[in-house]
């Protein structure tokens, strides 16, 4: 069940590279900023996307969000997506969080996400706690 929103970030895709053509697999890196668990953060991540025979996309990724005090919230995730106009991409999936911070409360440690990349490479994400 979805709980409260626990994160929202905006950023920019920083790199893309094709790592396979059979099946078509692309690696993407990005940087962003926003808030996670009620704390301002800056983050970065990398994910790989595999284009499936039906045209949908399956992705797996990992990253970290850092607080201004230097504490980290690391994550891994999986999702499914679809292409939009001009190369835009839209994903939905799950993230799994870890931290060694004494200040950050992760709740269940699991979140459902929406992740959008527009044709120019700008990113937005929203995350809700999965209870």
HELIX and SHEET records of a PDB file:
HELIX    1   1 UNK A   85  UNK A   87  5                                   3    
SHEET    1   A 9 UNK A   2  UNK A  21  0                                        
SHEET    2   A 9 UNK A  24  UNK A  36 -1                                        
SHEET    3   A 9 UNK A  39  UNK A  51 -1                                        
SHEET    4   A 9 UNK A  57  UNK A  67 -1                                        
SHEET    5   A 9 UNK A  72  UNK A  83 -1                                        
SHEET    6   A 9 UNK A  89  UNK A  99 -1                                        
SHEET    7   A 9 UNK A 110  UNK A 117 -1                                        
SHEET    8   A 9 UNK A 122  UNK A 130 -1                                        
SHEET    9   A 9 UNK A   2  UNK A  21 -1                                        
END                                                                             
